[in-house]
Amino acid sequence: MENKINTRRKPDWLKIKLPQKDRYTDVKKLVKDNNLHTICTSGSCPNLGECWDAGTATFMILGEICTRACKFCAVKTGKPLPVDKNESVKLARSIKALKLKHCVITSVDRDDLPDGGASFWADVIKQIKKFNPEITIEVLIPDFNGNTKYLQIVIDEKPDIISHNLETVRRLTAKIRTKAKYDTSLKVLKFIAQSGIRAKSGIMLGIGETFSEVLETMDDLRTVNCEVMTIGQYLQPTRQNMEVQEYVKPEIFAKYKRAGLEKGFRFVESSPLVRSSYHAEKHVV
């Protein structure tokens, strides 16, 4: 049966800030002129207006077509186009033009590539540092099917933070993620943390999880020494994506934040409109 957009009225705490025309237009033009992609648009991020007004964006490399089809995600799925070998330089120059102090880079899954795109990831980080020597970098990576050899290729370029999202609690993982496994993601995060680079992960709420399951997920992340966690509300982006089961109240998000800090996370971003790259520059400190 085809999914439908949830028709329940969104609560007031999910009101999204609209973009201011001038700054929004500047960033949009730069992205378009350089044939780049952002998760802001491809993933229908609710914070697009706020972030682009500030002149920041989370760039998505390796094209805009993903080899996986997770039920929560609005990114296109199918057979990806060939890799644009000039993308890393174009991206690095665009980041310089935006005068960013911190950048976040993510990608689609590229299970079609021999190394999952790891070597291209390395080149992107290298070029960003070359053109922007003072910048700090967060990379939000796929799981590379848990292959630590490919993870090490990214780690060797020494971004400041490496993030990989669990997306949800253990029980719901198979329901919403087509290929990724909960324990594989924990393995990835453990390997990152053991390298000495700060590990970060995120989940979304409102898809059927329980309070105790979220706390258990926090414990699992702390067990592998993940230091930063983001928690936000799932919002159904298209009719093809799964429906929202619950709009979680801000006070519940606040409880999760307190619990996470008590469990030893260095940073916990937890509120309805939080996404994995929201206020990411704070997590480098």
Secondary structure, DSSP 4 states (H G I P E B T S, - for coil): -------SPPPGGGPPPPPPHHHHHHHHHHHHHTT--BHHHHTT-TTHHHHHHTT--EEEES-SEES---TT--SEESSPPPP-TTHHHHHHHHHHHHT-SEEEEEE---TTSTTTTHHHHHHHHHHHHHH-TT-EEEEE---GGG-HHHHHHHHTT--SEEE---BS-HHHHHHH-SS--HHHHHHHHHHHHHTTSEEEEEEEESSS--HHHHHHHHHHHHHTT--EEEEEE----STTSPPP-----HHHHHHHHHHHHHTT-SEEEESTT--TTTTGGGGG-
